[in-house]
Every structure is written in structure tokens, then in C-alpha cells.
Amino acid sequence: MSIPTIKDYLNHPAHPERKEGGIQVSCKSYKQSIQDKPLVSIVTIVRNAVATLENTILSVLNQNYENIEYIVIDGASTDGTLDIIYKYDGKIAYWMSEPDNGISDAFNKGIKIAQGDIIGIINAGDSYDKGVLSLVAQYSSLNPDYDIFYSDIMMFNEQENIAYTRKANKELNLNDFKYKMPIIPHPTVFVKRKVYEKIGYFDLQLKFAMDYEWLRRAFTKGYKFLCINHTHLANMTVEGASNSNYGRTLNEVYKISRSYGDNQLISFMYNRVFRYFRFQLRTVIERSSLGIILVKYYRIFTSKIRRWEY
């Protein structure tokens, strides 16, 4: 594994192609936590998402909680994404655009910059409902012994024109992390900054399942998770079953599972055989109109028992 720490990123030189802006650059203005209003830092990572980024930005800027630090990390987009970022330059705390080494690297850059007591990550294309950050700040203040907060998530599949709630695990134990990602939808996760400072950032060697490894690391080290019930903290737009990265994601889950001492044979059969075969079968089924209808209603009626993507 290649797990960087805050020191690694503090000593990381700026890329020669870096562009940056935002309130912290133009006005040298920085927010901080105040009594009963902890600073909440939100990080959005993006690359070539001109069609979806603005909705994500507005879902953060239109929150009814004022003590927010909003950071956007762009991976050197070439499709007009930067024009959207420039449009909100006076409202975003800080943004940068430069080539990166993948999703984990982009996450880590944003976390390093964040000054909030609580950090959330919302990718381009996903969004928050109004009032979410106020709720998270309230739960954090009322539950000082907890370190990581999460919830159900609302899933939107535009290709199939459906929406359904994916239910999160209400209680967690170590067995929930064996062989797979438990139901902790990453767009709903909010982490106290001290946890990143203590256990490190996202593993740079992982390109798809970095959230599974990081959450398992945090749980294994004894940090406390709290599911915020009766709500969903984020909305996520997903593609159909033809997601070309799913097989590679399962390969990473298998490697992570092995690294934490799970039974190698069980992990192999579950992730690289059974789950991959199930995914391929669903892909074939969805190629027909009847298959699309069947999968659509399967998702709706089984949303309460379905697990996270991996």
C-alpha cells in the first residue's frame, strides 16, 4: 500500500501547469470554526464534467449553513469545466486545476488544503439537499465521541429514469468489512479532520476502491462511526450496468480484502468469480428492453436490502 500523510502533501511541490483561484487566493480570507458552528470543509474533485459540475457547486453554495469552506480540485479538464469554476471563483474558498495521479491523489490534495473540523467529499455530478451541512454540523456537535458520520443515499439512474434509496448499515462491526464494502455510501461520509491527520490519506495505489480501504482502516483503528438515520445526506447519479470500471474495482476490493487478512479463497470466489459473473449477467440482461424493465423494478423493490456498489 502507498498511504500518504499530511506531511507528504505539505512538502509536495506545485505542478508547473497549476492554475488556482478562489476567495483564499484573491482576498486572503479564511473561515474558521466558531462556537456551535464548526467549520465544514467540502471537497469536490472533477475532471471533464462540464455538464454536471454546476449542479454540484450550487448544491454546496446554496446550503443554509454559512460556515462552509468549499474546495474544488480539477484534474486539468479540457472540456469547459474550468469555465464553470471561474464562474463561481468569488464564492469558492479555493480551487486548483492541474494534472494529478488519479482519484486518490485528487482527494488527498483537497483534504490537505481543508481547514474545517469536518470534511465531506462530493464528486462532480453528485449533490446535497439543502440543510444537509447544517444537520451534519449539529450531529457532530451533539456527538463529540463520534468521528465519522454517514447516511442513506438517494440514487438516480438517468439512463433508466429511476430513483431509489440505498440504505446504509445502521450498525457496524468488523465482519461487515470482510470481503466487501459495507453500506457506507461515500458521498454521504463526513470525517473529522483529526482522523485523516492520525491515520493518513487515501492509498495512491488504488484507483477505484480507495474509499473501502480508507473506511476499513479507520474502523480497524477504533474510530467511531455514526449513521444519521431517517435521511439521506447526498444524491448520486449513476450509470447503467455497463460501467467499464466495475471489474477493476472488484479486483481492488479483492486485494484490499487479502491485505487485511480475509480468507484468500473466499475473497477470490466472492469478488473475482461470483460478483463479476453477476455483473456480467446483468449487463447482458440489460441489453434487451424487457431486461431493462426487470432490472429497474428489481432495484426499486430491493433497495432496502441492496448493498453499496462493491
N, C-alpha and C positions, 0 to 999 in steps of 0.2 A: 504494500500500500504506500501511497505518497500523500501523507496528510500534512499540509502546511499549517503554520501557526500565524498569529498576527505579526510576529517578528519577521517572518519570511516576506510578508506583503508590505510591511513598513520599509523594508530595505529593497523592495522591488523597483527598479528604475522605470520611469515613464517610457512608453513606446514612442519612437520618433514620429509616428503618424498620429499621435493622440490629439484629439480635439476635446475641449471641455468647456463647461459653462454652468449657468445656474446662479442662484442668489448668493451662494457662498463664494463664488468666483467674482461676480460683478460688484457685490456690496460688502463682501467680507462679513456677512451676517450669519450668525449661527444660533439655532434654538437650543434650549436646554430644559431639563425636567424642572417642574415647579411643584409645589405642594399639591397633592391629589391629582396632578396631571402629568404623569410620566411621559417623557418624550418617546414617541413611537416612530421608529425608522422603517420605511417601506422601500424595498429594493425591487426594481423591475429590470429584468435582463431582456434584451431584444436583439434580433438580427433579421433584417429584411422582413419587417412585419408592418408595412405602411398601411395595410388595410385594417389592422386590428389594434394597433398601439394606442390610438387616440382614445378609444373607449376605455382602455385600461387606465390611462393617465387621468381621465375625467373621473373615473370611479374612486380614485385616490384623492384628487383635489377637491371633490365635492362632498367629502366626509363632513359630518357635523362636529368633528373633534378637531380642535385647532392646533394642538401641539404635535404636529407631524413633520418629520424630516423625510422628504421624498427624493430618492436617488435613482437615476436611470443609467444603466450600463449597456452601451451599444457595442456590438462586435463588428464595427466598421461596415455598417449597412451601405448598400449601393442602390436601393430601390426607392428612395424618397423618405425613408424613415427619419433621417436627420431633419428634414423639413418639419415634421411633426414635433420633434424635440425642440427645435428652435422656436416654434410657435408658442411653446409653454416655458421658454427659458426664464421668464420673470417669475414663475410660480414653482418651478422645480428647485429644490435646495442645491442639488449638484448633479451634473450629468457628464459622462465621458464617452467618447467613441474612439475605439482603437481595436486592432486585431487582438484576439485572445486565443487561449488554448482550450476552448470548449466551455460547456455549461458550468462545470465546477469552478473553473477559473473566473468566469463572469460573476457567479455567486460570491466567490471569495473577495473579489475586488469591491463589490458593494458592501459586504459585511465589514471589511476593513475600514471603509470610509464612515460607516454608520456610527452615530454618537448616541443613539437612543438607548434607553433601558430595555426596550423591547424591539425586536427586529422581525419583520414579516417579509416574505418574498412572494411577489405576484408577477408571473411572467406575462409578456405581451400576449394579448388575446383572452386572458382571464380578467376577472373583475371582482370588486367588493360591492355589496349593497351599502347604501347609506346607513350610517350608525354602527357599522362593524367595528371600527377602530375605537370608538368610544366604549363599546362593550368590552373589547379586549383590554383596554386600559383599566376599566372598572374591575374586571376579573383579576387582573394582575395585582391591583392594589388590595383587593379583598382576600387574595390567596397568596400571601408572600412566601409561603413554603413551597409553592409550585414553580417550576422552571420553564415548562413548555406547554402551550395551550393549542388546542385544535378542535375541529368540529366536523359535522357532516358537510358535504359539498353538493351543490346543485350542478348537475352535468347537462350540457347542451350539445346535442349532436345535430348540427345544421344539415348535414348530408341526408339524414333520415328524418329530420324535422321532429325530434322528440326531446323531451327534458325529463330527467328523473333525479331523485336524491340518492346519493350513495352514502349509506350510513357508516359512521365511524365506530370503531371499537370504543365502548364506554369505559371498560376496564382493560388494563394491560398486564401481562406477565411475560416472563422470558420466553415461554413456549410460543407466544403469539409471533415472535420474531424468527422462529425456526423455519427455514426453507423458503420464506416468502416475506413480502412486505405486509405488515398488518394494516388494518384500515385506518390509516392516518393520512388523509389527503394533503399532500404537501402545500398546495395553495392556501390551506386554512391554518397552517402552522405558524405560530408566533413564539419566538425564543428569547429568553432574557440574554442580553449580550454577554453576561458573565459566563454563560455556558460555552459559547464559541471561544472565549478567551481561555477557558480551562481545558477543553478537550480538542481544540483545533477546528479547522475549517473542513470543507468538502474535499474528498480524495480526488486529486488531479488525474489519477489513472482511470477513474470511472467516467464514462461519457453519458450514461443513461440512468443507472440505478444509484446515483450518489446519495439521494435522499434516504434510501433504505439503509445504506451503510451508516450514514451520519446519525440517523434516529436510533438505530440499533446500538451504536457506540454510546450515545447519550444515555439510553436506558440501562445498558450494561454497567455503566459507571455510576448508576444510582440517582440520576436526575429524575425529578418527579413530573409526570405528565398529567394534565387535566383536560378532559373533554368537556367543552361547553355545550350543554345539552339544549335541545329544543330550538336549534337554529342552525343555519349554515353560514359560515364566515366568508365563503368565496363561491364564485361561479366559474366553471371551467368549460371551455368549448373544446370538444374532442373530434377527432377524425373518425372515419369508419374503421372497420376491422383490418383494412389494408395497410395499416401503419407499418412501414418497412423496418422500423427500428425495434419492433417488439421482440423478434428473435434474439437480437443482440442484447436487449435489456434482460431477457431471461438468462442468457449466458453470464451476464454480470451478477445477477442475483445468485446463480449457482456458485460462482467464485466467492462471493461475499459469504454465502452460507457456509462454504467449506472453511473459509478463513476464521470463522467464529466457532468451529469445531462441530458443526452439524454432521450427521451421518452422511458420508460422501455418496454412497449408493442411493439412499433415499432422495437426497437432494438432486442427484443426476436424473433419476427416473421421474421425479416430480416436475422439475423445471425444464430439462432438456428433452424429455420424451413426452410425458403426459400433457403438460401445459402448452408445449409447442404444437403438438398434434391437435389439441383442442382449438388452438388459434387458427391453424391452417384449415381445419374443418369448417370453422365459422366463416373464414374467408371465402371458401368455395360456396357455402350455402348462400352467402350474401350476394353472389353474382346473379341470382335469379330474383325476380320480383316477389315471388312467394317467400323466398328466404329472407329478404329484407323485412317483410311484414312479420314473419315469425320471430326474427331477432329483435325487432322493435318492441313487440309485446312481451317477449322474454325479459328484456331489460326493464320495462316498466313494472311488470308484476314480480320480479325478483330483486328489485333494487334494495330491499331491506336486508337481503342476505348476501348480496354480491360483495366480493372483496375489491380492494383497490386494484389498480391496473396490473400490479405484479406482486 
